Amino acid sequence: MRKTLFTASALALALAAPFAQAFEAGDIIVRAGAITVDPHEDSSDINHAVLGDVAGSKATLDSNTQLGLNFAYMVTD
């Protein structure tokens, strides 16, 4: 029982800690994390008024994950 309560408390503290930060004027904040783009595309060939359906004009999109960086400077409190 005590081990479960300790584990739950530690987990709650770890999840809440990033939100309990106080920033002051002059602080520089740097954040990094994974950014994912996962489009769900459904595309067909372009339909031109004169040419009709243009073969090979279908759009294709791929999923991608990259490093996202965020910088902030606190001007005032």
N, CA, C and O atoms as CSV, one atom per row, in Angstrom:
chain,resi,resn,atom,element,x,y,z
A,1,MET,N,N,0.826,-1.190,0.000
A,1,MET,CA,C,0.000,0.000,0.000
A,1,MET,C,C,0.871,1.254,0.000
A,1,MET,O,O,0.621,2.173,-0.780
A,2,ARG,N,N,1.885,1.308,0.858
A,2,ARG,CA,C,2.745,2.483,0.928
A,2,ARG,C,C,3.559,2.648,-0.355
A,2,ARG,O,O,3.791,3.766,-0.815
A,3,LYS,N,N,3.993,1.513,-0.931
A,3,LYS,CA,C,4.770,1.585,-2.159
A,3,LYS,C,C,3.910,2.109,-3.304
A,3,LYS,O,O,4.383,2.904,-4.116
A,4,THR,N,N,2.663,1.676,-3.379
A,4,THR,CA,C,1.746,2.141,-4.413
A,4,THR,C,C,1.454,3.625,-4.241
A,4,THR,O,O,1.426,4.366,-5.224
A,5,LEU,N,N,1.237,4.065,-3.017
A,5,LEU,CA,C,0.973,5.477,-2.745
A,5,LEU,C,C,2.196,6.322,-3.088
A,5,LEU,O,O,2.060,7.406,-3.655
A,6,PHE,N,N,3.381,5.836,-2.750
A,6,PHE,CA,C,4.612,6.558,-3.074
A,6,PHE,C,C,4.794,6.659,-4.587
A,6,PHE,O,O,5.154,7.719,-5.097
A,7,THR,N,N,4.549,5.569,-5.303
A,7,THR,CA,C,4.692,5.564,-6.759
A,7,THR,C,C,3.699,6.523,-7.399
A,7,THR,O,O,4.055,7.270,-8.310
A,8,ALA,N,N,2.454,6.506,-6.927
A,8,ALA,CA,C,1.437,7.408,-7.473
A,8,ALA,C,C,1.787,8.865,-7.182
A,8,ALA,O,O,1.589,9.731,-8.034
A,9,SER,N,N,2.300,9.138,-6.000
A,9,SER,CA,C,2.696,10.502,-5.648
A,9,SER,C,C,3.869,10.977,-6.493
A,9,SER,O,O,3.883,12.117,-6.956
A,10,ALA,N,N,4.836,10.123,-6.691
A,10,ALA,CA,C,6.003,10.472,-7.507
A,10,ALA,C,C,5.597,10.729,-8.956
A,10,ALA,O,O,6.110,11.652,-9.590
A,11,LEU,N,N,4.693,9.930,-9.475
A,11,LEU,CA,C,4.212,10.110,-10.836
A,11,LEU,C,C,3.444,11.421,-10.968
A,11,LEU,O,O,3.641,12.153,-11.938
A,12,ALA,N,N,2.578,11.727,-10.014
A,12,ALA,CA,C,1.828,12.979,-10.044
A,12,ALA,C,C,2.760,14.182,-9.963
A,12,ALA,O,O,2.540,15.179,-10.651
A,13,LEU,N,N,3.784,14.102,-9.143
A,13,LEU,CA,C,4.753,15.186,-9.024
A,13,LEU,C,C,5.535,15.368,-10.321
A,13,LEU,O,O,5.778,16.495,-10.752
A,14,ALA,N,N,5.923,14.272,-10.933
A,14,ALA,CA,C,6.679,14.349,-12.184
A,14,ALA,C,C,5.841,14.952,-13.309
A,14,ALA,O,O,6.370,15.675,-14.154
A,15,LEU,N,N,4.548,14.663,-13.329
A,15,LEU,CA,C,3.684,15.207,-14.366
A,15,LEU,C,C,3.351,16.677,-14.126
A,15,LEU,O,O,3.196,17.435,-15.084
A,16,ALA,N,N,3.240,17.091,-12.874
A,16,ALA,CA,C,2.854,18.457,-12.541
A,16,ALA,C,C,4.035,19.418,-12.488
A,16,ALA,O,O,3.832,20.627,-12.595
A,17,ALA,N,N,5.236,18.935,-12.331
A,17,ALA,CA,C,6.408,19.797,-12.152
A,17,ALA,C,C,6.637,20.780,-13.297
A,17,ALA,O,O,6.942,21.940,-13.018
A,18,PRO,N,N,6.511,20.394,-14.559
A,18,PRO,CA,C,6.756,21.371,-15.629
A,18,PRO,C,C,5.785,22.549,-15.609
A,18,PRO,O,O,6.123,23.617,-16.118
A,19,PHE,N,N,4.604,22.393,-15.046
A,19,PHE,CA,C,3.617,23.455,-15.043
A,19,PHE,C,C,3.788,24.397,-13.856
A,19,PHE,O,O,3.116,25.426,-13.798
A,20,ALA,N,N,4.652,24.080,-12.923
A,20,ALA,CA,C,4.813,24.872,-11.708
A,20,ALA,C,C,6.038,25.776,-11.774
A,20,ALA,O,O,6.595,26.136,-10.737
A,21,GLN,N,N,6.459,26.141,-12.963
A,21,GLN,CA,C,7.631,26.975,-13.102
A,21,GLN,C,C,7.222,28.443,-13.142
A,21,GLN,O,O,6.256,28.805,-13.815
A,22,ALA,N,N,7.943,29.272,-12.435
A,22,ALA,CA,C,7.699,30.714,-12.442
A,22,ALA,C,C,8.823,31.387,-13.223
A,22,ALA,O,O,10.001,31.143,-12.963
A,23,PHE,N,N,8.454,32.229,-14.174
A,23,PHE,CA,C,9.440,32.918,-14.982
A,23,PHE,C,C,9.440,34.397,-14.624
A,23,PHE,O,O,8.406,34.955,-14.257
A,24,GLU,N,N,10.596,35.021,-14.731
A,24,GLU,CA,C,10.753,36.432,-14.426
A,24,GLU,C,C,11.306,37.152,-15.650
A,24,GLU,O,O,11.781,36.525,-16.597
A,25,ALA,N,N,11.234,38.474,-15.612
A,25,ALA,CA,C,11.782,39.273,-16.703
A,25,ALA,C,C,13.261,38.957,-16.883
A,25,ALA,O,O,14.009,38.854,-15.911
A,26,GLY,N,N,13.671,38.805,-18.132
A,26,GLY,CA,C,15.062,38.501,-18.435
A,26,GLY,C,C,15.364,37.022,-18.563
A,26,GLY,O,O,16.467,36.656,-18.969
A,27,ASP,N,N,14.411,36.158,-18.226
A,27,ASP,CA,C,14.633,34.711,-18.349
A,27,ASP,C,C,14.606,34.292,-19.819
A,27,ASP,O,O,13.808,34.791,-20.613
A,28,ILE,N,N,15.485,33.378,-20.151
A,28,ILE,CA,C,15.499,32.780,-21.482
A,28,ILE,C,C,15.042,31.335,-21.325
A,28,ILE,O,O,15.581,30.581,-20.515
A,29,ILE,N,N,14.038,30.964,-22.114
A,29,ILE,CA,C,13.464,29.621,-22.015
A,29,ILE,C,C,13.752,28.882,-23.319
A,29,ILE,O,O,13.467,29.390,-24.404
A,30,VAL,N,N,14.312,27.694,-23.209
A,30,VAL,CA,C,14.602,26.853,-24.367
A,30,VAL,C,C,13.896,25.524,-24.158
A,30,VAL,O,O,14.059,24.871,-23.127
A,31,ARG,N,N,13.118,25.139,-25.142
A,31,ARG,CA,C,12.396,23.859,-25.072
A,31,ARG,C,C,12.708,23.050,-26.322
A,31,ARG,O,O,12.922,23.606,-27.399
A,32,ALA,N,N,12.730,21.745,-26.168
A,32,ALA,CA,C,12.957,20.851,-27.300
A,32,ALA,C,C,12.030,19.652,-27.163
A,32,ALA,O,O,11.704,19.220,-26.057
A,33,GLY,N,N,11.616,19.130,-28.300
A,33,GLY,CA,C,10.749,17.961,-28.279
A,33,GLY,C,C,10.552,17.414,-29.677
A,33,GLY,O,O,10.979,18.017,-30.661
A,34,ALA,N,N,9.910,16.285,-29.753
A,34,ALA,CA,C,9.627,15.656,-31.041
A,34,ALA,C,C,8.348,16.255,-31.623
A,34,ALA,O,O,7.335,16.364,-30.932
A,35,ILE,N,N,8.399,16.639,-32.892
A,35,ILE,CA,C,7.256,17.186,-33.615
A,35,ILE,C,C,6.923,16.211,-34.743
A,35,ILE,O,O,7.781,15.864,-35.554
A,36,THR,N,N,5.671,15.780,-34.778
A,36,THR,CA,C,5.231,14.820,-35.785
A,36,THR,C,C,4.150,15.425,-36.665
A,36,THR,O,O,3.214,16.058,-36.177
A,37,VAL,N,N,4.291,15.220,-37.970
A,37,VAL,CA,C,3.253,15.563,-38.927
A,37,VAL,C,C,2.788,14.245,-39.529
A,37,VAL,O,O,3.575,13.509,-40.124
A,38,ASP,N,N,1.511,13.958,-39.370
A,38,ASP,CA,C,0.955,12.687,-39.840
A,38,ASP,C,C,-0.300,12.957,-40.676
A,38,ASP,O,O,-1.418,12.784,-40.191
A,39,PRO,N,N,-0.116,13.381,-41.934
A,39,PRO,CA,C,-1.275,13.722,-42.762
A,39,PRO,C,C,-2.027,12.472,-43.218
A,39,PRO,O,O,-1.441,11.409,-43.425
A,40,HIS,N,N,-3.294,12.628,-43.362
A,40,HIS,CA,C,-4.148,11.570,-43.921
A,40,HIS,C,C,-4.702,12.108,-45.230
A,40,HIS,O,O,-5.792,12.678,-45.271
A,41,GLU,N,N,-3.937,11.919,-46.298
A,41,GLU,CA,C,-4.303,12.501,-47.580
A,41,GLU,C,C,-5.133,11.535,-48.409
A,41,GLU,O,O,-4.966,10.317,-48.350
A,42,ASP,N,N,-6.020,12.115,-49.169
A,42,ASP,CA,C,-6.818,11.359,-50.123
A,42,ASP,C,C,-6.878,12.209,-51.379
A,42,ASP,O,O,-7.668,13.151,-51.455
A,43,SER,N,N,-6.067,11.892,-52.349
A,43,SER,CA,C,-5.914,12.743,-53.511
A,43,SER,C,C,-6.203,11.952,-54.783
A,43,SER,O,O,-6.001,10.740,-54.858
A,44,SER,N,N,-6.674,12.676,-55.755
A,44,SER,CA,C,-6.872,12.076,-57.072
A,44,SER,C,C,-6.157,12.934,-58.103
A,44,SER,O,O,-5.681,14.023,-57.781
A,45,ASP,N,N,-6.076,12.459,-59.330
A,45,ASP,CA,C,-5.410,13.220,-60.387
A,45,ASP,C,C,-6.141,14.546,-60.623
A,45,ASP,O,O,-7.351,14.651,-60.428
A,46,ILE,N,N,-5.360,15.565,-61.051
A,46,ILE,CA,C,-5.944,16.873,-61.363
A,46,ILE,C,C,-6.818,16.728,-62.594
A,46,ILE,O,O,-6.433,16.098,-63.579
A,47,ASN,N,N,-8.007,17.322,-62.521
A,47,ASN,CA,C,-8.937,17.288,-63.646
A,47,ASN,C,C,-8.907,18.647,-64.333
A,47,ASN,O,O,-9.414,19.631,-63.795
A,48,HIS,N,N,-8.311,18.701,-65.522
A,48,HIS,CA,C,-8.172,19.932,-66.286
A,48,HIS,C,C,-9.339,20.049,-67.255
A,48,HIS,O,O,-9.820,19.044,-67.778
A,49,ALA,N,N,-9.799,21.286,-67.496
A,49,ALA,CA,C,-10.960,21.502,-68.368
A,49,ALA,C,C,-10.708,21.007,-69.789
A,49,ALA,O,O,-11.616,20.450,-70.407
A,50,VAL,N,N,-9.504,21.194,-70.323
A,50,VAL,CA,C,-9.201,20.802,-71.689
A,50,VAL,C,C,-8.547,19.429,-71.749
A,50,VAL,O,O,-8.899,18.609,-72.597
A,51,LEU,N,N,-7.597,19.175,-70.854
A,51,LEU,CA,C,-6.821,17.937,-70.896
A,51,LEU,C,C,-7.510,16.769,-70.206
A,51,LEU,O,O,-7.140,15.616,-70.429
A,52,GLY,N,N,-8.493,17.046,-69.384
A,52,GLY,CA,C,-9.137,15.984,-68.608
A,52,GLY,C,C,-8.267,15.620,-67.417
A,52,GLY,O,O,-7.595,16.484,-66.853
A,53,ASP,N,N,-8.272,14.350,-67.029
A,53,ASP,CA,C,-7.441,13.907,-65.911
A,53,ASP,C,C,-5.976,13.885,-66.338
A,53,ASP,O,O,-5.622,13.257,-67.336
A,54,VAL,N,N,-5.128,14.576,-65.577
A,54,VAL,CA,C,-3.698,14.643,-65.871
A,54,VAL,C,C,-3.010,13.519,-65.099
A,54,VAL,O,O,-2.956,13.544,-63.870
A,55,ALA,N,N,-2.493,12.545,-65.821
A,55,ALA,CA,C,-1.853,11.390,-65.187
A,55,ALA,C,C,-0.604,11.810,-64.425
A,55,ALA,O,O,0.168,12.639,-64.907
A,56,GLY,N,N,-0.402,11.251,-63.256
A,56,GLY,CA,C,0.785,11.523,-62.466
A,56,GLY,C,C,0.702,12.800,-61.639
A,56,GLY,O,O,1.699,13.204,-61.040
A,57,SER,N,N,-0.453,13.439,-61.592
A,57,SER,CA,C,-0.581,14.696,-60.846
A,57,SER,C,C,-1.167,14.487,-59.447
A,57,SER,O,O,-1.527,15.448,-58.767
A,58,LYS,N,N,-1.257,13.261,-59.039
A,58,LYS,CA,C,-1.784,12.946,-57.713
A,58,LYS,C,C,-0.779,13.354,-56.639
A,58,LYS,O,O,0.414,13.085,-56.778
A,59,ALA,N,N,-1.245,14.000,-55.570
A,59,ALA,CA,C,-0.368,14.431,-54.483
A,59,ALA,C,C,-0.115,13.277,-53.516
A,59,ALA,O,O,-1.019,12.509,-53.189
A,60,THR,N,N,1.126,13.177,-53.071
A,60,THR,CA,C,1.458,12.181,-52.054
A,60,THR,C,C,2.138,12.886,-50.890
A,60,THR,O,O,2.997,13.744,-51.093
A,61,LEU,N,N,1.759,12.529,-49.688
A,61,LEU,CA,C,2.312,13.106,-48.468
A,61,LEU,C,C,2.774,11.989,-47.564
A,61,LEU,O,O,2.118,10.953,-47.457
A,62,ASP,N,N,3.896,12.197,-46.918
A,62,ASP,CA,C,4.447,11.201,-46.004
A,62,ASP,C,C,4.457,11.736,-44.580
A,62,ASP,O,O,4.506,12.946,-44.363
A,63,SER,N,N,4.411,10.839,-43.627
A,63,SER,CA,C,4.549,11.218,-42.226
A,63,SER,C,C,6.013,11.520,-41.932
A,63,SER,O,O,6.916,10.975,-42.567
A,64,ASN,N,N,6.233,12.410,-40.943
A,64,ASN,CA,C,7.595,12.790,-40.623
A,64,ASN,C,C,7.662,13.226,-39.168
A,64,ASN,O,O,6.743,13.869,-38.663
A,65,THR,N,N,8.746,12.876,-38.499
A,65,THR,CA,C,9.007,13.318,-37.129
A,65,THR,C,C,10.379,13.975,-37.095
A,65,THR,O,O,11.365,13.413,-37.573
A,66,GLN,N,N,10.428,15.189,-36.515
A,66,GLN,CA,C,11.680,15.924,-36.431
A,66,GLN,C,C,11.807,16.576,-35.067
A,66,GLN,O,O,10.864,16.599,-34.276
A,67,LEU,N,N,12.990,17.105,-34.811
A,67,LEU,CA,C,13.247,17.825,-33.572
A,67,LEU,C,C,12.631,19.213,-33.671
A,67,LEU,O,O,12.880,19.945,-34.629
A,68,GLY,N,N,11.823,19.572,-32.674
A,68,GLY,CA,C,11.234,20.899,-32.615
A,68,GLY,C,C,11.888,21.707,-31.515
A,68,GLY,O,O,11.982,21.241,-30.380
A,69,LEU,N,N,12.345,22.917,-31.832
A,69,LEU,CA,C,12.989,23.797,-30.864
A,69,LEU,C,C,12.123,25.032,-30.663
A,69,LEU,O,O,11.528,25.547,-31.609
A,70,ASN,N,N,12.058,25.501,-29.429
A,70,ASN,CA,C,11.258,26.665,-29.082
A,70,ASN,C,C,12.090,27.535,-28.152
A,70,ASN,O,O,12.565,27.067,-27.117
A,71,PHE,N,N,12.267,28.797,-28.517
A,71,PHE,CA,C,13.018,29.744,-27.709
A,71,PHE,C,C,12.095,30.882,-27.300
A,71,PHE,O,O,11.283,31.341,-28.103
A,72,ALA,N,N,12.210,31.341,-26.054
A,72,ALA,CA,C,11.416,32.469,-25.586
A,72,ALA,C,C,12.250,33.324,-24.648
A,72,ALA,O,O,13.073,32.816,-23.886
A,73,TYR,N,N,12.023,34.629,-24.716
A,73,TYR,CA,C,12.678,35.569,-23.829
A,73,TYR,C,C,11.588,36.340,-23.090
A,73,TYR,O,O,10.720,36.945,-23.719
A,74,MET,N,N,11.629,36.323,-21.785
A,74,MET,CA,C,10.603,36.992,-20.990
A,74,MET,C,C,10.979,38.456,-20.831
A,74,MET,O,O,11.928,38.783,-20.118
A,75,VAL,N,N,10.229,39.347,-21.500
A,75,VAL,CA,C,10.516,40.780,-21.473
A,75,VAL,C,C,10.066,41.386,-20.151
A,75,VAL,O,O,10.793,42.172,-19.543
A,76,THR,N,N,8.858,41.017,-19.703
A,76,THR,CA,C,8.336,41.555,-18.433
A,76,THR,C,C,7.854,40.409,-17.563
A,76,THR,O,O,7.733,39.274,-18.024
A,77,ASP,N,N,7.578,40.713,-16.301
A,77,ASP,CA,C,7.045,39.699,-15.369
A,77,ASP,C,C,5.629,39.332,-15.723
A,77,ASP,O,O,5.022,38.497,-15.052
